[in-house]
Amino acid sequence: MMERTLDRGAFIRLTGSLGAGLGFALYLPGRASQQEPTASSGLAPNAWVRVAPDETITVFVNKSEMGQGVATGLPTIVADAGGSTSVRDGWMTLRTAGATARAMLVAAAAKQWSVHPSACTTRSSLVYYTPSNRSATYGSLAQAAATLPVPAAVPLKTPDRFTLIGKHRPRPDIPLKVNGTAQYGIDVRVPNMLYAAIARSPVFGGRVKTFDARKSKAVAGVLHVVEISNGVAVVAKNTWSAFQGKLALQIVWDDGPNANVSTASLFREAEQLARTHAGEHVAVTRGNPDRHAGTVLEATYRGPFLAHATMEPQNATADVRADRCEVWAPTQVQTRAQAAAVKVTGLPPEKCIIHTTFLGGGFGRRLEADYVEEAVEVSKAVKAPVKVMWTREDDVQHDFYRPMAVNVVRGVIEDGALTTLTHQKVSQSWIRRWAPPFFKNGWDSLSLAETIDAPYAVPNSRVSFIDHEHGIPIGSWRSPDASWNAFVTESFIDELAHAARRDPLDFRLSLLKHNPRAAAALKLAAAKAGWGRKQHTSPKGWPLRTGPAATAQWSPTCPWRAARRRCIAWSQSSTWVPS
C-alpha cells in the first residue's frame, strides 16, 4: 500500500450520528502533515480514531461506500470495541483501535482522580469511577490522554458485552441517497468542467490506425477531438454532444492479435489445453486419484465471461494542472487511482489528489483504474477539467470480466460411495496480474477457491490448474472464481449422487463426517427447505449408463436436472466476446 501520499484535502467527510456524539469520516490514507493532531488538539492513538476536546469523536474508514454500509458498520465496530470483506477485514483492526483509545481515556481519568484504572468503566462517551460514580467526558480527557504512551496491547470486549454490534443502527448514507443529495461520481461538477466520450477499439488490444474528426467537430457543442492511449476522445460542452460526436467519428482500427478471437475459439483452446494437460499444475493431491474401479462419471462445464454491469456506468472527473492533479472518482482502490494519475502526469504522488465519491455499485469493477487514467489523459490533453462518461454499451463491452473457465471433473462411485474425485480447471488467473506474489507454482488459491477447499472428504482426489492467457481483460467479480467453482462442484455432486442412487442430501452428509459445521449448515438448509417431503422425492427410473467408462448425461425426465440444463444453456447462449 502506498503511504504518506495524500494530503488532508483528500478526505471525504460524511456527517451523521452513531451512538453518543460519534461522528465519522470516510478517508484516503494520508500523509503526515502540519495538521496532524497534537496533545493540544486531542487524542489520536492510531490512524483510525480521533477524540477532540469539543467532544467530537472521529472514526476514519479506509473503505469505499458502495451500498454495503461501511459508513455505519465500521464505526460501529470501533464504538462497540471501545460482503463485501470490508467488515471482516477491519474487524480486529478497528476493535483494537477503539479499545486502545478507550484504554488511554480511562488511564487519563484514573491519573486525574488518583485511582486505579481497573476501578473505572466507560459508557455513552463518559469515563466513570465506579465507587463514587464520578464521571468525565471523553472530550475533557482527550488532551491529557494524548500525552500518555500508547499501550502495546489492550483487552477487547467479549461478544456478550456488545451494545452496538449486531443491533440495527441507522445508516447515514440512506437519507442522502433517498433525497438525491448523495454525490456519486456521475454527479460531480467542478468549475469550467467539460465532458468527454471515448471511442475504444471494438477488439481488445486494438489500436487506432487513422481517424477523421471532421464530422465530430461539426456536432454542436463539440470542442476537441484528441487521441489518447485507449482510443479517441470527443470533448464537448455537455454529455449529449460528446456522445453524438463520438458516434460521428470515422476511425480505422488496427484490430491487433485478437482480431479473430471469439467465444467459440476461446473455449476450443481451453478444452484443448484440458485434454492435453498442457501447462497443468497440480495444486492438491490425495491417495490415488487415477483409480478407475467402479462407476466413472466425467463432465465438462463451461463458464462464460460475465460483465459487472454496475448501476452507475464507469466515469471519472480529472483536473490536471502544471503542478497538481485532482481526480473525483467512484473508486474502490484509491492507491491504484492515484498511481494511474501519477503515471499519466508524471507528478509526484503527493500532488495527485483522489476524491472518493459514493459508488453506484462496484462488485470488483472499480478495483480497476482504467476510467481514471482516461480522464487524466483527456484533461491533460485539453488543459481543462474533464469528466469522462461511459455509456452502458461502453461499460459492458470494455469490462474486466469474470474469467471464463472450463472445468473438467471426474468421479468414481464404488458401492454407493464416492471414492475418487478430480477437478481440473482451465482459466486465466486475475490474481497473477493483481498480486503476482500470490501466483505460485503455476496456480493461485483464488482461482481454485471452492475446489482445493471444498468441504467434502474424498479418499482419492486431485485438483489442478491451467493458466489460459488469452488477452481478454479479467478482474474481480464478486468472488470471481469461488461462485463458479462451487456451482461446478455442487452440480457434479448431484450427478454423482444420482449415479450412486442416493438422496443428494444423504450423499453429501456422508462426505461431511469430518466437517460438522458444514454438515450442520446443510441440515439446517434442508430443514428450512422442507427436504424429504413428497415433492422433493427423487423419481425412480432415471436413465443411467453404468460401467467403468460411464459418462454423466442430462436426463430430460428429471425435473431438477432439466432445470439446470436450461440454466446452463442460458449461460452459454449469453456468452459473448467482442470481435
C-alpha positions in Angstrom: 0.0 0.0 0.0 1.3 3.5 -0.8 1.8 5.6 2.2 2.2 9.3 3.0 0.9 10.4 -0.3 -2.4 12.2 0.0 -2.9 15.4 1.9 -5.8 16.1 4.2 -7.8 17.7 1.4 -8.4 14.2 0.1 -10.7 13.3 2.9 -14.4 13.0 2.1 -16.4 13.6 5.2 -19.9 12.3 5.9 -21.7 13.6 8.9 -24.2 11.6 10.9 -24.8 10.1 14.3 -23.9 6.8 15.8 -24.1 6.3 19.5 -23.5 9.3 21.8 -21.9 12.1 19.8 -20.0 9.9 17.3 -19.1 11.4 14.0 -17.3 9.5 11.3 -15.3 10.1 8.2 -14.5 8.1 5.1 -10.9 8.9 4.1 -8.0 8.0 1.9 -4.8 7.0 3.7 -3.0 10.3 4.1 0.5 11.6 4.8 1.5 13.2 8.0 1.1 17.0 7.8 1.3 20.0 10.0 -2.4 19.4 10.7 -1.8 16.1 12.5 -3.4 16.2 15.9 -1.2 17.0 18.9 -1.8 16.8 22.6 -3.4 20.2 22.5 -5.8 19.2 19.8 -6.9 15.9 21.1 -6.2 12.1 21.3 -5.1 10.2 18.2 -3.6 6.9 19.3 -3.8 5.4 15.9 -4.8 6.0 12.3 -8.5 5.1 13.0 -9.7 7.1 16.0 -9.6 10.8 17.0 -11.1 12.2 20.1 -11.3 16.0 20.2 -11.7 18.4 23.2 -15.0 19.5 21.7 -16.4 16.0 22.3 -16.2 15.1 18.6 -15.1 11.5 18.1 -14.0 10.7 14.5 -13.6 7.3 13.1 -11.6 7.1 9.9 -12.7 4.3 7.5 -10.5 3.3 4.6 -13.3 1.6 2.6 -15.5 3.0 -0.2 -19.2 3.2 0.4 -20.9 1.4 -2.5 -24.1 0.2 -0.8 -22.6 -2.3 1.7 -22.9 0.0 4.7 -19.3 0.5 5.7 -20.1 4.1 6.8 -22.2 2.5 9.6 -20.7 -0.9 10.1 -17.1 0.0 10.6 -17.7 2.9 13.0 -20.0 0.5 14.9 -17.1 -1.9 15.4 -14.9 0.9 16.8 -17.7 2.3 19.0 -18.5 -1.1 20.4 -14.9 -2.2 20.7 -14.2 0.5 22.6 -20.0 -8.7 1.6 -18.2 -7.2 1.0 -14.9 -8.1 3.1 -14.6 -4.6 4.5 -16.2 -5.6 7.8 -14.3 -8.9 8.0 -11.0 -7.3 7.1 -11.4 -4.4 9.5 -12.9 -6.4 12.4 -9.8 -6.9 14.7 -8.0 -3.7 13.5 -10.9 -1.4 14.3 -11.8 -3.2 17.5 -8.3 -2.8 18.7 -8.2 0.8 17.6 -11.3 1.6 19.6 -10.1 -0.4 22.7 -6.8 1.5 22.6 -8.5 4.9 22.6 -10.8 3.8 25.4 -7.9 2.5 27.5 -6.0 5.7 27.2 -9.0 7.8 28.1 -9.5 5.6 31.2 -5.9 5.9 32.1 -6.1 9.7 31.8 -9.2 9.8 34.1 -7.6 7.4 36.6 -4.5 9.6 36.8 -6.5 12.8 37.3 -8.6 11.1 40.1 -5.6 9.3 41.6 -7.4 5.9 41.3 -6.6 2.6 39.7 -7.8 2.3 36.1 -9.5 -1.1 36.9 -11.9 0.8 39.1 -13.1 2.9 36.1 -15.6 2.0 33.3 -16.9 3.6 30.2 -20.3 4.1 28.6 -22.0 6.8 26.4 -18.7 8.7 25.8 -18.0 9.0 29.5 -15.5 7.5 31.9 -16.9 6.6 35.3 -15.1 6.0 38.6 -17.4 3.2 39.8 -17.2 3.6 43.6 -18.3 7.3 43.6 -20.0 7.4 40.1 -17.7 10.3 39.3 -17.5 10.9 35.5 -15.7 12.8 32.8 -16.4 13.2 29.1 -14.1 11.8 26.5 -13.5 15.3 25.2 -12.4 16.7 28.5 -9.9 13.9 28.8 -8.6 13.9 25.2 -5.7 16.3 25.7 -4.5 14.5 28.9 -4.8 11.1 27.2 -2.8 12.3 24.2 0.3 12.8 26.5 0.2 9.2 27.7 2.1 6.3 26.0 0.0 4.2 23.6 -0.4 0.8 25.1 1.1 -2.1 23.1 -1.8 -4.5 24.0 -5.3 -3.8 25.3 -8.2 -6.1 26.3 -11.2 -6.4 23.9 -14.8 -6.6 24.8 -16.3 -10.1 24.8 -19.3 -10.5 22.5 -21.7 -10.7 25.4 -20.8 -7.1 26.2 -21.5 -5.7 22.8 -24.1 -3.0 22.8 -24.0 -1.9 19.1 -22.6 -4.7 17.1 -25.4 -7.0 15.9 -28.0 -4.3 16.5 -29.8 -2.2 13.9 -28.2 1.2 13.5 -29.4 4.0 11.1 -27.3 4.3 8.0 -26.4 8.0 7.5 -26.0 7.5 3.8 -29.6 6.3 3.2 -31.3 9.7 3.6 -28.8 11.2 1.2 -29.5 8.5 -1.4 -33.3 8.8 -0.9 -33.4 12.6 -1.1 -31.0 12.8 -4.0 -28.2 14.7 -2.4 -25.7 11.9 -2.3 -22.9 12.6 -4.7 -21.9 9.7 -7.0 -19.1 10.0 -9.5 -21.6 10.7 -12.2 -22.9 13.8 -10.2 -19.5 15.6 -9.8 -19.4 19.1 -11.1 -16.4 21.4 -10.9 -15.9 24.9 -12.4 -15.3 25.1 -16.1 -15.7 21.4 -16.5 -16.0 19.8 -19.9 -17.4 16.4 -20.9 -15.8 13.6 -22.8 -16.8 10.3 -24.5 -14.2 7.9 -25.8 -14.3 5.7 -28.8 -12.5 2.5 -27.9 -11.4 -0.4 -30.1 -14.2 -3.0 -30.7 -11.5 -5.6 -30.3 -9.4 -6.0 -27.1 -5.9 -4.9 -27.7 -6.8 -3.0 -30.9 -5.4 0.4 -31.6 -6.3 3.5 -33.7 -4.8 3.3 -37.2 -6.3 6.6 -38.5 -9.3 8.7 -37.7 -11.3 11.6 -39.3 -12.8 14.0 -36.8 -14.4 16.5 -39.2 -18.0 15.2 -38.7 -17.5 15.0 -35.0 -16.3 18.6 -34.8 -19.4 19.6 -36.8 -21.6 18.5 -33.9 -22.9 21.4 -31.9 -21.1 21.7 -28.6 -18.0 19.6 -29.6 -14.8 21.5 -28.7 -11.9 19.0 -29.1 -11.2 15.6 -30.6 -7.9 14.1 -29.2 -6.3 10.7 -29.5 -5.4 9.0 -26.2 -3.8 5.7 -25.4 -7.1 3.9 -25.2 -8.8 5.4 -28.3 -10.2 8.8 -29.4 -11.8 11.2 -27.0 -14.5 13.7 -28.1 -14.7 16.6 -25.6 -17.7 18.8 -25.5 -19.8 21.3 -23.5 -22.2 18.6 -22.4 -22.6 14.8 -22.3 -25.1 14.6 -25.2 -22.8 16.5 -27.6 -19.8 14.3 -26.5 -21.8 11.1 -27.2 -23.1 12.4 -30.6 -19.6 13.5 -31.5 -18.3 10.0 -30.7 -20.9 8.4 -33.0 -19.9 10.7 -35.8 -16.2 9.8 -35.6 -14.7 7.9 -38.5 -12.0 5.5 -37.3 -9.9 2.8 -38.9 -8.8 0.3 -36.3 -5.8 -2.0 -36.2 -7.5 -4.9 -34.5 -4.3 -6.4 -33.3 -3.7 -10.0 -32.2 -7.3 -10.7 -31.0 -8.8 -9.9 -34.4 -10.2 -13.4 -34.9 -10.9 -14.3 -31.2 -14.4 -15.4 -30.3 -16.1 -17.2 -27.5 -16.1 -20.4 -29.5 -12.4 -20.1 -30.3 -11.5 -19.5 -26.6 -13.5 -22.5 -25.4 -11.8 -24.6 -28.1 -8.4 -23.5 -26.8 -9.3 -24.2 -23.2 -10.7 -27.6 -23.9 -7.6 -28.5 -26.0 -5.4 -27.5 -23.0 -7.6 -29.6 -20.7 -7.3 -32.7 -23.0 -3.5 -32.4 -23.4 -2.8 -31.2 -19.9 -0.6 -28.6 -21.4 0.8 -26.3 -18.7 -1.1 -28.1 -16.0 0.0 -27.7 -12.4 -1.3 -29.9 -9.6 -2.4 -27.9 -6.5 -3.7 -30.7 -4.3 -3.5 -34.5 -4.5 -4.6 -37.2 -2.1 -4.4 -41.0 -2.3 -4.6 -42.5 -5.8 -6.7 -40.1 -8.0 -6.3 -42.2 -11.1 -8.5 -45.1 -9.9 -11.0 -46.4 -12.4 -12.7 -49.2 -10.4 -16.5 -48.8 -10.1 -18.8 -46.4 -11.9 -16.9 -43.5 -13.6 -18.5 -40.2 -14.4 -16.9 -37.3 -16.2 -18.3 -33.9 -17.1 -17.1 -30.7 -18.6 -18.5 -27.3 -17.5 -18.1 -24.1 -19.5 -18.3 -20.9 -17.5 -18.8 -17.7 -19.6 -17.3 -14.3 -19.3 -19.6 -12.1 -17.1 -19.7 -8.3 -17.0 -20.2 -6.3 -13.8 -22.8 -4.0 -15.3 -22.9 -1.7 -12.3 -25.9 0.6 -11.9 -23.6 3.6 -12.4 -21.5 3.3 -15.6 -17.8 4.0 -15.2 -16.8 7.6 -15.0 -14.2 9.9 -13.6 -13.5 13.6 -13.4 -10.0 15.0 -13.6 -8.4 18.4 -13.4 -4.7 18.3 -14.4 -2.6 21.4 -13.9 1.1 22.1 -14.2 1.8 21.4 -10.5 -1.3 19.4 -9.4 -3.8 16.8 -10.4 -7.2 16.3 -8.8 -9.5 13.3 -9.5 -13.1 12.7 -8.4 -14.0 9.1 -8.9 -16.2 6.3 -7.6 -13.2 4.1 -6.9 -12.7 1.0 -4.7 -8.9 1.4 -4.5 -7.6 4.9 -4.2 -4.0 3.9 -4.4 -4.5 2.4 -7.9 -6.4 5.5 -8.9 -3.6 7.7 -7.6 -0.9 5.5 -9.3 -2.8 6.0 -12.6 -2.7 9.8 -12.2 1.0 9.7 -11.4 1.7 7.6 -14.5 -0.1 10.0 -16.8 1.0 13.3 -15.4 4.5 12.5 -14.1 3.7 14.4 -11.0 4.8 13.2 -7.6 2.2 11.2 -5.7 1.6 13.9 -3.1 0.5 16.2 -5.9 -2.2 13.7 -7.2 -5.3 14.0 -5.0 -8.1 11.5 -5.2 -11.6 12.4 -4.0 -13.7 9.3 -3.5 -17.4 9.7 -4.2 -20.2 7.3 -3.5 -20.1 4.3 -5.7 -23.1 3.2 -7.8 -22.1 -0.4 -7.4 -18.7 -1.9 -7.6 -18.6 -5.7 -7.3 -14.9 -5.6 -8.1 -15.1 -3.5 -11.3 -14.0 -0.3 -9.6 -10.9 -2.0 -8.3 -9.5 -1.1 -11.8 -8.3 2.4 -12.6 -8.7 2.5 -16.4 -11.5 5.0 -16.3 -9.4 7.3 -14.0 -6.4 7.0 -16.4 -8.6 8.0 -19.3 -10.0 11.1 -17.5 -6.5 12.2 -16.5 -5.2 11.8 -20.1 -8.0 13.8 -21.6 -7.7 16.6 -19.0 -4.0 16.8 -19.6 -4.5 17.0 -23.4 -7.2 19.8 -23.4 -5.8 21.6 -20.3 -9.2 21.8 -18.6 -11.2 19.8 -16.0 -12.9 16.9 -17.8 -15.5 14.3 -16.9 -15.2 11.1 -18.9 -18.6 9.4 -19.2 -19.1 5.8 -20.3 -22.4 4.7 -22.0 -24.0 1.5 -20.9 -22.7 -0.1 -24.1 -19.2 1.0 -23.2 -19.5 -0.4 -19.8 -20.5 -3.9 -21.0 -18.1 -4.0 -23.9 -15.0 -2.8 -22.1 -15.2 -4.5 -18.8 -12.7 -6.5 -16.7 -14.9 -9.7 -16.8 -15.3 -12.6 -14.5 -12.9 -15.1 -16.1 -14.3 -17.7 -18.5 -13.5 -21.2 -17.4 -13.5 -24.8 -18.5 -13.8 -27.2 -15.6 -13.3 -31.0 -16.2 -14.4 -33.1 -13.3 -14.3 -36.9 -12.8 -15.7 -39.1 -10.1 -15.7 -42.8 -9.2 -18.5 -44.4 -7.3 -17.9 -47.7 -5.6 -20.7 -49.5 -3.6 -22.7 -46.3 -3.5 -19.8 -44.2 -2.1 -17.6 -41.5 -3.7 -14.0 -42.8 -3.6 -12.3 -40.6 -6.2 -12.8 -37.0 -7.4 -10.6 -35.0 -9.7 -11.1 -31.4 -10.7 -9.2 -29.7 -13.4 -9.7 -26.0 -14.1 -8.6 -24.1 -17.2 -8.9 -20.3 -16.8 -7.0 -17.1 -16.8 -5.7 -16.1 -13.3 -6.6 -12.5 -12.5 -4.6 -12.6 -9.3 -1.4 -13.1 -11.4 -1.9 -9.5 -12.7 -3.2 -8.1 -9.4 -0.9 -9.7 -6.9 1.9 -11.7 -8.7 3.5 -13.0 -5.4 0.3 -15.0 -4.7 0.6 -16.8 -8.1 2.9 -19.6 -7.1 3.9 -22.8 -8.7 1.5 -22.2 -11.7 -1.7 -21.6 -9.7 -3.3 -19.4 -7.1 -5.8 -20.2 -4.3 -8.4 -17.7 -5.6 -8.6 -19.3 -9.0 -9.2 -22.7 -7.2 -11.4 -21.4 -4.5 -14.1 -24.0 -3.6 -12.0 -26.7 -5.2 -8.9 -27.0 -3.0 -11.0 -26.0 0.0 -14.3 -27.9 -0.9 -15.8 -29.3 2.3 -16.2 -32.9 1.0 -13.7 -35.5 2.2 -12.8 -37.9 -0.7 -10.1 -40.6 -0.1 -8.6 -40.1 -3.6 -8.6 -36.6 -5.1 -6.7 -34.2 -7.2 -7.1 -30.5 -8.1 -5.1 -29.0 -10.9 -5.0 -25.7 -12.8 -4.0 -24.5 -16.3 -3.5 -20.8 -16.7 -5.2 -19.9 -20.0 -3.8 -16.5 -21.1 -6.0 -15.1 -24.0 -5.8 -11.3 -24.0 -9.3 -10.6 -22.7 -9.2 -8.4 -19.6 -10.5 -10.1 -16.5 -10.9 -9.0 -12.9 -12.6 -9.5 -9.6 -16.3 -10.2 -10.0 -17.9 -10.8 -6.6 -16.0 -13.9 -5.7 -15.0 -14.4 -9.4 -13.8 -18.0 -9.1 -15.5 -19.3 -5.9 -19.0 -18.8 -7.2 -18.4 -20.6 -10.4 -16.2 -23.4 -8.9 -18.8 -24.0 -6.2 -21.5 -24.3 -8.9 -19.5 -26.9 -10.8 -18.7 -28.9 -7.6 -22.2 -29.0 -6.3 -23.7 -29.8 -9.8 -21.3 -32.7 -10.2 -22.0 -33.9 -6.6 -25.7 -34.1 -7.6 -24.7 -36.2 -10.7 -22.6 -38.5 -8.5 -25.5 -38.9 -6.0 -27.7 -39.8 -8.9 -25.1 -42.4 -10.1 -24.9 -43.8 -6.6 -28.7 -43.9 -6.5 -28.7 -42.0 -3.2 -30.5 -39.0 -1.9 -28.4 -35.9 -2.7 -28.6 -34.6 0.9 -27.7 -38.0 2.3 -24.9 -38.4 -0.2 -23.4 -35.0 0.8 -23.7 -35.7 4.5 -21.7 -38.9 4.0 -18.8 -36.8 2.7 -19.0 -34.3 5.6 -18.4 -36.6 8.6 -15.2 -34.7 9.4 -16.8 -31.3 8.8 -19.6 -30.9 11.4 -20.0 -27.2 10.8 -20.7 -27.7 7.1 -23.0 -30.7 7.9 -25.0 -28.6 10.4 -25.4 -25.8 7.8 -26.6 -28.3 5.2 -29.0 -29.9 7.6 -30.5 -26.6 8.6 -30.9 -25.6 4.9 -32.6 -28.9 4.2 -34.9 -28.4 7.2 -35.8 -24.9 6.1 -36.5 -26.1 2.5 -38.6 -29.0 3.7 -36.3 -31.5 2.0 -37.7 -35.0 2.1 -41.3 -34.1 1.6 -43.0 -35.9 -1.3 -42.4 -33.1 -3.8 -38.7 -33.4 -3.2 -38.6 -37.2 -3.5 -36.4 -38.3 -6.5 -38.5 -40.1 -9.1 -37.4 -43.6 -10.0 -36.3 -45.0 -13.3 -34.0 -42.2 -14.4 -31.8 -43.4 -17.3 -28.2 -44.1 -16.2 -25.3 -45.6 -18.1 -23.2 -47.7 -15.8 -19.8 -49.4 -16.0 -16.2 -48.4 -15.9 -16.5 -45.9 -18.7 -19.9 -44.4 -17.9 -20.4 -40.7 -18.6 -22.8 -38.4 -16.8 -25.7 -37.5 -19.1 -28.5 -35.0 -18.8 -31.9 -36.7 -18.2 -35.0 -35.0 -19.6 -37.2 -36.9 -17.2 -35.5 -35.4 -14.1 -37.1 -32.0 -13.2 -34.2 -30.5 -11.4 -31.7 -31.8 -13.9 -33.8 -30.3 -16.7 -34.0 -27.0 -14.8 -30.2 -26.9 -14.5 -29.9 -27.8 -18.2 -31.9 -24.8 -19.1 -29.7 -22.7 -16.8 -26.5 -24.0 -18.4 -27.9 -23.4 -21.9 -28.8 -19.9 -21.0 -25.4 -19.2 -19.6 -23.8 -20.5 -22.8 -26.1 -18.6 -25.1 -25.3 -15.4 -23.2 -21.5 -15.9 -23.5 -20.1 -13.0 -25.5 -16.6 -11.9 -26.6 -16.2 -8.7 -28.7 -14.7 -9.4 -32.1 
